[in-house]
Amino acid sequence: MEELIKKIKCFNEERDWDQFHSPENLAKSISIEAGELLECFQWNNEYNLDDVKEELADVLNYCIQMAEKLGVDPKQIVLDKMEKTAKKYPVEKAKGVSTKYNKL
């Protein structure tokens, strides 16, 4: 993960793009790219894997940049959220069902 973060930072520094990467702009970009990812599945369950990979990469890229901009560790915030979610969705109640936690 550290190597990927360094490559993203270097890519942006070479182009002097960090000036455009405020948390607000990154949040907008995440949403826009997530919409483009969703568009890959718009009309049916058939999709072009290459298109999906490109849009997913865009979403991940902007998410990593957002974490860096906010000074948080992407790995740690995901682990923290998983721990919190595990409490809301204990295996014995949530396994195999998609019911919201307050209705389990």
Buried (B, 14 or more C-beta within 10 A) or exposed (E): EEEEBEEBBEEBEEEEEEEEBEEEBBEEBBEEBBEBBEEBEEEEEEBEEEEEEBBBEBBBBBBBBBBBBEEEEBEEEEEEEEEEEEEEBEEEEBEEEEEEEEEE
